[in-house]
Amino acid sequence: MSNNLLTPISLGPLELKNRIAVAPMCQYSAVDGNATDWHVVHLGSLALSGAALITVEATGVEAAGRITLHCLGLYSDDNEAALGDVIARVRKVAPEAKLAIQLAHAGRKASTHVPWQGGHALSPEEGAWTTYSASALPFSPDWHTPVAMTEADLDRVEQAFVEATHRAVRIGFDVIELHSAHGYLLHQFFSPLSNVREDAYGGSLENRMRFPLRVFEAVRKAAPAGMAVGARISGSDWVEGGATPADGAAYARALEDRGAAFVDVTSGGLDSRQAIAIGPNYQVPFAAEVKRSVNIPVRAVGLITSPHQAEEIITSGKADWVALARAMLADPRWPWRAGEALGQPLTWPIQYARASAKSWPRWPE
């Protein structure tokens, strides 16, 4: 039986021991952008999971780019010191795990409540801040209207990504993932639904890709040559007139031309009118279309919950690797169980080895 899910894969200069990644998942548990004890436990647990790559949540490159007041940031010395301490602690207990960070800017989707408080836009009385986007169009009619970015704003945000890259390198991350999906700033430039500019950054697909690609090039240049840099991209806006799978494939080709080591294909999040047909593998066709267009590794996401399901995605050629999010929160030992299910047990931490299938009969109740 082929076990391609559990075979190594290379992201440019970096080799991963298997094709399972932990997707970035916002925890809304930072203080002034600083990582906390929660992040030590959360990331430490996931780093022990057996997944080849663990990605730290969307991390704001400037304070105004955070989704909420409690989102992680990497725009200050304090942010760098706090996250650096977390990563150092995680590496002590899980030295084999490879760690990535997703650098992000929320754009017009910034300045909101945390999800368990509704996730709606903050009011001025609640501490709302000025948000920025490609155009002065709100995410939803009841949201704040962002400022259409000027050239000075573009320069500022580009530099913020560069500075965050330098901080990520000093912390010691193995991979940088640029967030240009889920309706955040770079996706806002990419989609014709949120970008109605009439300058060089709006109009045609080539123009709408210009700023996201400019940021990617700056990040790629700021990172060491031996560091894997990739991007999370969108395969569909799920709204008529929005970005299409073909647009996503074109963007992936442009990223590959500029040195991207991988792309992770997701969808949605840009427009409150979206009508997403959610079900197992619902985003995998977008990854498959991108994979037909590029030579770099393509990662699939979206309701991938079982080992055999993940294995089929890879063995059928729809994607090169997979990332799990909620499935990993529900079962942080998912990769161990995948190894058992596919007949290729993974190496467990020695402290936990007595819980493996070969060491414990797991008598049925």
N, C-alpha and C positions, 0 to 999 in steps of 0.2 A: 504493500500500500504506500502510495506517495504521501509524504508528509511535508509538502512544500511550505506550509504555514510555519514549520519549525526549522526551516533551513536558513542559513545566513543570507543577508542582503547587504549590498554596499550603497551608501549614500555618498557618492563621490569618494572622498578620502576616508570615510568612516565606515567600518564594517559592523553591522548589527548581528547578534547571535541568532535571532529569529525574526519573523515578520509580524510580530505583535507589538503595537505601540499603545501607550496610554494617551488618549487625546487630552488637550488642554481643557480644563474645567474650572470656570470661575468659582471661587470659594467665598468671596465677599466677606473676608475675615481679616483684612489688613487694617492698619491704623496709620493714617497719613501716608498711605502707599507702602508702609513697611510690613514685611512678612512677620508673622507671629508664631507662637507655639503651635497653633493649629496647623500651620504649614509644615512644621517639623514632623508632626504625627501623620498628617495626610500624605505628604510626599514620601516619607520614610516607609509607610505601609505599601504604597504603590511600587516603590523601588525594590521591595523584597518580593514582588509578585511573580517574577520570572519574565515579565515583558522586557523586550530588548531596549525600548526607548520610552522614557517618561517625560512628558511635556508639561512644564509649568504653565499655569493658566495665562490668559490674555493679560499682558502687563503693560500698563500705560507708559508711553514715552514722555508724556508731560502730564501735569496735574489735570489740566483741562481735558485730557484725552481719556480719563478714567470713566468707566460706565457709571459707577457709583462712588460715594465717598469712601467705601470700604474695599475698593478694588486695589489690587497690587500695582505698584509703580516701580519704575527704574529710572527716575529723573533727578535723584538727589543722592548725596553722599550717604545720608541715613538709609535711604532705600537700598543702596548697594551693600552697605554693611549688614543690614538685617537679612537680606536675601542671601548674601554670601555666607553668613553664619548658618542659615538653614541648609544650604547646599553642602557646606562642609560637614555638617552633622549627618546628613543623608549619606554622603559618600563614605563616611566611617563605617556605617552599618551595611551598606550595599555598594561596595567598591566596583562591582562588575556592571552595575546599571549605567546606561548612558542617559544623559540628561539634556533636555532641550528647553528653550524658553520661547514663548510666542510673544513677539513684540507687537504692540497694537496701539491704535488710536481710535476712540469710539466715535469721533466726529459728532454728528447730530444726534446720536444715540447716547451721548454722555449726559451727565447731570440727572440721574434717575434714582429712584428708590431701589433697594435690593429686592430681588424677586419675591421673597416671603413677606414683603410689605407692599406687594402689588406691582412693583417694577415700573410704575408710571413716572413721568417727568416730575422733577422737583419744582415746587413753587418758589418764588423769591423769598418768601417767609421761611422756607425750609432749607435755604442755602443754595439755591440754584446758581449755576455759573454760566457764563457765555459759552455757547457751543459753536463749532465751525463745521462747514461742509463744502462740497463742490459748489452748491447753489443754495440760495436762501429758501429751501423747501423743507417743511417739517416732516418728521417720520410719520406722524398721524395728525389729523386736524386739531386734536386737543393737546399737542405737544408744543414745546417752544420752537420758535423759528431760528435756525442757525444763521450765522454770519457767512456769507459767501466769501471764500478765502481769496485774499489778495496775493500778489506775488511775494510780498513780505511774509505773509502767513505760510505760504508754501515753503519758503526758505527756512522759516522757523521750525516747522514740523519735520522737514527733511533732516535738519541738524539735530533735532531731538531724537530721531531714529538713530542717527550716527552715534550720538553720545550714549544712548542706551546700549548700542552694540558694543562700544568700548567697555561699558560697565559689565555687560554679559560675558565678554571675553575675560576680563579681570576676575570675575567670579569663578570662571572655569567651566562654563557650559560646553557641551560637545556639539550642540546643534542650535542654530537660530532659525525660527520659523516666523516669517512675516505674515501677519494677519491681514488678508485682503478679501475677506468674506463676511458672511453673517450681518451684512448691512452696516459695517463699521466704515471708517473714513475712506480707506482705499477702495473699498467696494462702492462707496457712494460716488467716487469719481468714475468708476468702471461702468456703472449702470446708467442707461438713458432715462430711467425713472427718477433718479436723484441728481443727475447732472444735465442741466440745460444751459451750460456755459456757451458763450459765443466766441471764446478765445481759443488758444492752441490746446486747451485742456478739455474741450467739449465738442460735441457734434459727432464726428465719425468714431468708430471703434478705436482706430489708431490714436486719435486725440484723447479719448476717454482713458486709454491705457497709459497715457504719457506720464501722469504723475505717479501712479503706482509703480511703474517701471523705473521712474527716476528715483523713487525711494529705495526700491530693491537694489538698483545699481549702487547707490550710496552705501547701503548696508553691506552688500557683497564686498565692496572696496574697503570698508572699515574693518571687516573681519579678516582674520588670518587666512592665507590661501589654503591651509590644510583643514579649515573648519567647514563643515557642511552647512550651507544656507539654503533654505527652501521657502515655500510659501503655501499658505492655505488659500484656496481660490474657490470661486462659486461656479457651479454648473448650471444654475437656473435661479431666477428671481421668483418663479411661480406666480407671476403676474403678467397678463397680456401686455406686450410692448416692452417687457423688461429684457435683461440679458439672457441669452440662450446658451444651450450646451455648446454650440459652435463658437460662440464668443469665448466661453471658458477654455475651449481647446486652443483658440488663437492666442489667448493670454498665456496659456501654459507654454506654447511654442516660443513666445517672446521671452518668457522667463528662462527657458532652457538656453536660448541664444545668449542670455546675459549671465550664465553661470549657475543657474539654480541646480541644486543637487537632487531635488525632489519636489513634487507638488502633492498636496492633500486636497481632494476634491469633495466639497460639501455643497450646500445650497441654502437659499432662503435667508430670512432675517432682514431684508432690505426694506420691505414695504408692508404696512399693516393690512393691506388687502390680499396678501398672499393666500393661496389655497393649495396647501401641500397635501399630497396623497401619501400619507404616512403608512408604512408597512415594512416588513423585513426587506432589507436590501434596497430601500426606496431611492437611495442616492447612488447606488452602485452603477447604474447605467451612465451616469455623468462621468464617473471615473473611467468607465470602459471607453467612452468616446474620447476622453483626453488621452488615454493610453494608446489609442490608435494614432495619435498625432505627435507623440514625443518619444524620446528614447530614455529619458530619466525615469526613475521609479515613481509610480503613481500609487497613492494611498487611497483606500476606500473607507468610508465611514457611513453610519446611519443604520441603527437597529440591527447591528451585527451582534448576535447574542450567543450563538452556539459554536463550538469548535468545528463541527462538520460544515456548518454554514460558511465560516471564515475560510476553511480549507478549500471549499468549492469555488469561492471567489477567486482564489489565487490559482488553483490548478486549471480552471477554465480560462484563465488569461484576462479576466475582467480588471484585475488590479495586481500590483506587485506585493502589496502588504496592506494591512488593515489597522485601524485604530478604534479602540473601544472607549466609551466614556461612562455612561450610566451602568453598563454591565460590569465595569470595574469597580464602581462605587458599591454596587450590590454584592459583588464577590471579588474582593481584591486578590483572590488566589485563582482567578479565572485561567491564567496561563498554565498553572500547574495542572488544572483539570483538563485543559486542552491537550497537554502532553500525554496524560493517561488515556484520554478518549481516542487519541490518534496513534496510540501505541509507541510513543517516543517520550517517555517521562523526562521532565526537565530536572535539573539539579536544584534541590531545595537548600535553603540555609541549614547548616548542620544542626542548629538549635531546634529546627522544625522537622528534621528528617524522619523522626519516629512517627509522624503523622502521614507519611506517604503511603500509597496503596500497598506497596510491598512489605511495609513494616507494621501495618495496622489492618486487621481484617475488616473493619467497619461492618460489624454484624448488623443485619437488618433488624429494625424494631419489631 
